[in-house]
Amino acid sequence: MLNLSQRQSQQQRLSPQQIQYIKLLQLPTLALEQRIKAEMEINPLLEEGEDLPEEMTDEASEEQDFDDVVAENDTAEDEYEWEELMDQGDDLYGYKACVDNGNDEDRKETPMVSLSNMVDVLRDQLSFLNLTDEEELIAEQIIGSVDEDGYLRRPLESIVDDVAFNQGVLLSEDEVESVLLRIQRLDPVGVASRDLRECLLVQLEMLPEDVTGRDVAMEMLQHAYKAFTMKHYDQIMKRLGVDGQDLKEAFELIQRLNPKPGEGEFTASENYITPDFTVRYEDEDFIIFLNSGNMPELRVSKHYQHMLETVVSDKKKGRSSYDTETKEFLKSKFESAKWFINSINQRRQTMLAVMQAIVSQQEEFFMSGEGNLRPMILKDIATDISMDISTISRVVNGKYVQTDFGVYELKHFFSEGLSTDSGEDVSNKEVKSLIDRIIGEEDKNKPLSDQSIAKMLEKKGFQIARRTVTKYREQLGVPVARLRKQIVLS
């Protein structure tokens, strides 16, 4: 028996403008500069400039909401009110994007830190790869996605989507991987690898074939990687058919490789990172800047505004100087420019609101420096400024702030809270730091178990379960006790 039923559900769909705003929000300063330049290249109605053109026509003097114009996009050409398109006051929000370049002379005294030299080094090496224009787009996207350790932890599918969205070029994952494999063999070798195994294998592959231990090391990583990570030596020797000496040479070779090809180059260091914010504490007050870098102020091109004036004037006189295709081009590009400028302005307001909330929550740190962080999660900021947690996450991710005490990633200020025996709330960052110090001072012949570390923390006043110690240890990237033991192969 066939049953028919009807169900009603609500789904939230993002508009193209909202999608654009979200993508701009998650971009750090340098990536935003590149995005603005790319948008100016594809939209001739966008140009740099501070001053808006003079009032266009008397007919276009009354201010109206541009959103009313956007709603009429699907109407016929003879119904489209070009006067409404032109009728935008000089001070109307969204018509001009003013990037905060700042006029405070004191700011010049503090040098802004620069882009990672490693990014520049990789880009300089691209010329040796003889890439096509399309492959260069892929390479730029890959290099821009490398994290601070030199790894590419973004799915290739995301890179395909980004190139399609930002450049309008449709690619396959195979095309991206082909370029990725070539970048991995640039200097430093292994950069942009997707995991440790790939990173080590690339470095081994680039070594001369006669290097002692190379062949066994490659075979071990390819066919016994899990046993390698667990240091199950007997299992490895049995599977590969090698003796202890061969295995020792392979391990010693791998230990000389670089597990983090970007370490020290893509880090939150004043030599390599361009901070998105600057926070200063002066005269018992906080001064917060959203750093503009080299971002220009944006406006609609004067030349194309003149063309729009002509369309309006001609319509009044019952004639037309431009064909329908040209008018539609002007209309769509004007709308696109307006959306982009609005998104830039909205991004600026959101970024500042989030940073101000973080400073408000962490006043002690920004006044006196490290050691005064209070527990804080994304929800705290979202509640404070009435925004969605996902918005806060996009602002925080990959963004940095320059303070009087150095440059910090915004994620640094977020942590869960713990209570000591005295009832004092402390950040879990403090506990992690203590765990790291305990492990660093342990006897490597008899590494401490997580339970032993928990007991040591308890003596210091921290009531922490063994599983919590395990979680923090893993977040610190520290292996279990068994793997920390120093073993000498016979």
SVG drawing of the C-alpha trace seen along z (x, -y; Angstrom):
<svg xmlns="http://www.w3.org/2000/svg" viewBox="-2 -69 78 81">
<polyline fill="none" stroke="black" stroke-width="0.4" points="0.0,0.0 1.4,-3.4 1.2,-6.1 1.7,-9.7 2.7,-12.2 3.8,-15.8 6.3,-17.3 7.2,-21.0 10.6,-22.0 12.6,-25.2 16.1,-25.5 18.3,-28.5 20.0,-29.4 22.8,-31.9 22.6,-34.6 25.6,-35.3 26.3,-38.4 26.3,-36.5 28.7,-33.9 31.0,-36.6 31.0,-38.2 31.7,-34.9 34.7,-34.2 36.1,-37.7 35.7,-37.4 37.9,-34.4 40.7,-35.9 43.8,-37.3 45.1,-40.8 47.5,-39.6 45.0,-37.3 42.4,-40.0 44.8,-42.4 45.2,-39.8 41.4,-39.2 40.7,-42.9 43.3,-43.1 41.7,-40.1 38.2,-41.7 39.5,-45.0 40.9,-43.0 37.6,-41.3 35.3,-44.3 36.2,-47.5 33.7,-49.5 36.0,-49.2 38.9,-51.5 41.1,-53.0 40.4,-56.5 39.4,-58.6 37.2,-61.2 33.8,-60.4 32.7,-62.2 30.6,-65.2 26.8,-64.9 25.8,-63.4 22.5,-64.9 19.7,-66.9 17.4,-64.0 19.6,-61.7 19.7,-63.9 17.2,-62.2 18.7,-59.3 17.0,-55.9 17.8,-52.4 19.9,-50.5 18.3,-47.2 15.2,-48.4 17.2,-48.5 18.6,-45.0 15.1,-43.6 14.3,-44.8 17.1,-42.9 14.8,-40.4 12.5,-43.0 12.4,-43.9 14.9,-46.4 12.3,-49.1 11.1,-48.7 14.5,-49.1 14.9,-52.5 18.4,-53.6 17.8,-56.7 17.5,-54.5 20.8,-52.8 22.5,-56.2 20.7,-57.7 23.3,-57.1 24.4,-59.8 28.0,-60.3 27.7,-59.2 25.5,-56.2 26.8,-53.1 28.4,-50.7 29.0,-53.1 32.6,-53.7 34.9,-51.4 37.2,-53.3 40.0,-51.0 41.6,-52.0 45.0,-53.3 45.2,-55.3 46.5,-58.8 48.1,-58.4 51.7,-59.4 52.6,-57.3 51.8,-54.1 54.7,-54.8 57.0,-54.2 56.0,-50.5 57.2,-48.7 54.7,-46.4 55.8,-42.8 56.0,-41.3 54.9,-38.3 56.6,-35.0 59.9,-34.9 59.1,-31.3 56.0,-32.2 58.2,-34.6 60.9,-31.9 58.4,-29.4 56.8,-31.9 60.2,-32.8 60.9,-29.2 57.7,-28.8 59.5,-30.3 61.7,-27.2 58.7,-24.9 57.5,-26.3 53.9,-26.4 51.0,-27.4 48.8,-30.3 46.2,-27.8 48.9,-25.9 50.2,-29.2 46.7,-29.9 46.8,-26.4 50.3,-26.9 49.4,-30.3 46.4,-28.8 48.4,-25.9 51.2,-28.1 48.7,-30.4 47.1,-27.4 50.3,-26.0 50.1,-26.1 52.8,-27.3 54.5,-23.8 54.7,-23.8 51.9,-21.3 48.9,-21.5 46.0,-20.3 43.2,-21.5 41.5,-19.0 42.3,-19.3 38.5,-19.7 38.6,-23.0 41.4,-24.3 39.4,-23.4 36.4,-25.3 38.5,-28.4 40.1,-28.7 36.7,-28.3 35.1,-30.9 38.0,-33.5 39.3,-33.0 36.3,-31.4 38.6,-28.5 37.2,-25.0 39.8,-22.4 40.0,-18.7 41.6,-17.4 44.1,-15.5 45.3,-18.8 45.7,-20.3 47.6,-17.2 49.9,-17.3 51.0,-20.9 51.2,-20.0 53.7,-17.2 56.0,-19.6 55.7,-22.2 56.6,-19.5 60.0,-19.1 60.9,-22.8 63.1,-24.1 62.4,-23.2 61.8,-19.7 58.6,-18.2 56.8,-21.5 53.0,-21.4 52.9,-17.7 49.5,-16.4 50.9,-14.3 54.1,-13.3 54.4,-10.1 54.3,-12.0 56.7,-14.6 59.3,-12.1 58.9,-10.1 59.4,-13.2 62.6,-14.0 63.9,-10.5 63.0,-10.4 65.1,-13.5 68.2,-12.0 70.9,-10.3 70.2,-6.6 73.4,-5.6 72.6,-7.3 72.9,-4.7 69.5,-3.6 67.5,-5.3 65.9,-2.3 65.0,-0.6 63.5,-3.8 61.3,-4.3 60.1,-0.7 59.3,-1.0 57.3,-4.2 55.5,-2.7 54.7,0.8 55.1,0.6 54.2,-2.9 51.9,-2.0 54.6,0.3 57.1,-2.6 55.0,-5.1 54.5,-2.5 58.2,-1.6 57.4,2.1 60.9,3.0 60.6,6.8 57.5,6.5 59.2,4.1 62.3,6.4 60.1,9.4 57.9,7.6 60.8,6.0 63.2,8.9 66.0,6.7 68.3,7.0 68.7,4.7 71.6,2.8 69.6,2.1 66.7,0.9 69.0,-1.3 70.4,-3.0 67.0,-3.6 65.7,-5.1 68.8,-7.3 68.3,-8.6 64.7,-9.5 65.7,-11.2 67.9,-13.6 64.9,-14.6 62.8,-17.6 59.3,-16.7 58.2,-20.3 59.5,-21.9 57.9,-25.2 58.8,-25.5 60.4,-28.8 59.2,-30.2 55.4,-30.1 55.2,-30.8 53.7,-33.5 56.9,-35.4 57.4,-39.1 59.7,-38.4 57.2,-36.4 53.6,-37.3 51.6,-40.3 49.2,-40.9 45.6,-41.7 45.2,-43.8 47.3,-46.1 46.3,-46.5 48.0,-49.1 47.4,-50.1 47.9,-53.9 46.7,-56.3 44.6,-53.6 42.7,-52.8 43.0,-50.3 43.6,-51.5 42.6,-48.9 43.5,-49.1 42.4,-46.8 45.6,-46.8 45.0,-47.8 48.3,-46.7 48.3,-47.8 44.6,-47.6 43.2,-50.6 40.1,-52.5 37.5,-51.5 34.9,-53.3 33.0,-53.0 35.0,-54.1 34.4,-57.8 34.6,-56.7 31.8,-54.1 29.8,-56.5 29.8,-58.9 28.5,-56.1 25.7,-55.4 24.9,-59.2 24.6,-58.9 22.2,-56.0 20.0,-58.0 20.1,-61.1 19.3,-59.2 16.4,-57.5 14.9,-60.9 15.3,-62.0 13.8,-58.8 16.9,-57.6 19.8,-55.2 23.5,-55.6 24.3,-52.0 22.9,-48.6 21.1,-46.3 24.2,-44.1 26.3,-47.1 23.5,-48.3 23.2,-44.9 27.0,-44.7 27.0,-48.1 24.1,-47.1 25.6,-43.7 29.0,-45.1 27.7,-48.0 25.7,-45.6 28.7,-43.4 30.9,-46.4 28.3,-47.5 28.1,-44.0 31.9,-43.7 32.3,-47.1 29.5,-46.3 31.2,-43.0 34.5,-44.7 32.8,-47.3 30.8,-44.6 34.0,-42.5 35.8,-45.5 33.0,-46.1 32.8,-42.5 36.5,-42.1 36.7,-45.1 33.7,-44.0 35.3,-40.6 38.7,-42.0 37.2,-44.6 35.3,-41.8 38.4,-39.7 40.3,-42.6 37.5,-43.3 37.5,-39.7 41.3,-39.5 42.1,-43.0 44.7,-41.8 46.7,-40.1 46.7,-43.1 47.8,-45.4 50.5,-43.2 51.3,-40.3 51.6,-36.5 50.4,-34.7 47.2,-36.6 44.8,-34.8 41.4,-34.0 39.3,-31.0 37.4,-32.0 35.6,-30.1 34.1,-31.2 30.6,-31.2 31.6,-33.9 32.5,-36.3 29.5,-35.3 27.2,-36.1 29.0,-39.3 28.5,-40.8 25.3,-38.9 26.9,-37.1 26.9,-33.4 29.7,-31.2 30.6,-30.3 31.2,-34.0 33.5,-34.3 35.4,-31.2 36.0,-32.6 37.3,-35.8 39.6,-34.0 41.0,-31.4 44.3,-32.3 44.3,-35.9 47.0,-37.6 47.3,-40.6 50.3,-42.6 50.4,-43.6 52.9,-45.4 54.2,-41.9 54.6,-40.3 52.5,-38.9 49.8,-36.3 47.3,-34.2 43.8,-35.0 43.3,-31.4 45.9,-31.9 43.3,-33.8 40.7,-31.0 40.9,-28.1 38.7,-26.1 38.7,-26.9 39.9,-24.8 39.7,-25.3 42.5,-24.8 42.1,-23.5 41.9,-27.2 38.9,-27.7 40.8,-29.9 39.9,-29.7 42.9,-29.1 43.2,-28.7 43.9,-25.2 46.8,-26.8 48.6,-27.2 48.0,-23.5 49.2,-22.4 52.4,-24.5 52.9,-22.7 52.4,-19.3 54.9,-20.2 57.4,-21.2 57.0,-18.0 57.5,-15.8 60.5,-17.9 62.2,-17.2 61.3,-13.5 63.8,-10.6 63.7,-9.5 64.7,-6.0 61.5,-5.9 59.0,-8.3 56.0,-9.3 52.6,-7.8 49.5,-10.1 48.3,-8.8 51.7,-9.7 51.5,-13.2 47.9,-13.6 49.2,-12.7 52.0,-15.2 49.5,-17.9 47.2,-17.0 50.1,-17.7 50.4,-21.2 46.7,-21.8 45.2,-20.8 42.4,-18.2 42.7,-16.8 41.6,-13.3 44.0,-11.1 42.0,-11.3 42.2,-15.1 46.0,-14.8 45.9,-12.5 43.9,-15.0 46.2,-17.9 49.3,-15.8 47.9,-14.9 47.1,-18.6 50.7,-19.4 51.8,-16.9 53.6,-14.8 53.5,-11.0 52.7,-8.4 55.3,-7.4 56.2,-4.2 57.2,-6.2 59.1,-8.8 61.5,-6.2 65.0,-6.4 65.8,-3.0 69.2,-2.0 69.0,0.5 71.5,3.4"/>
</svg>
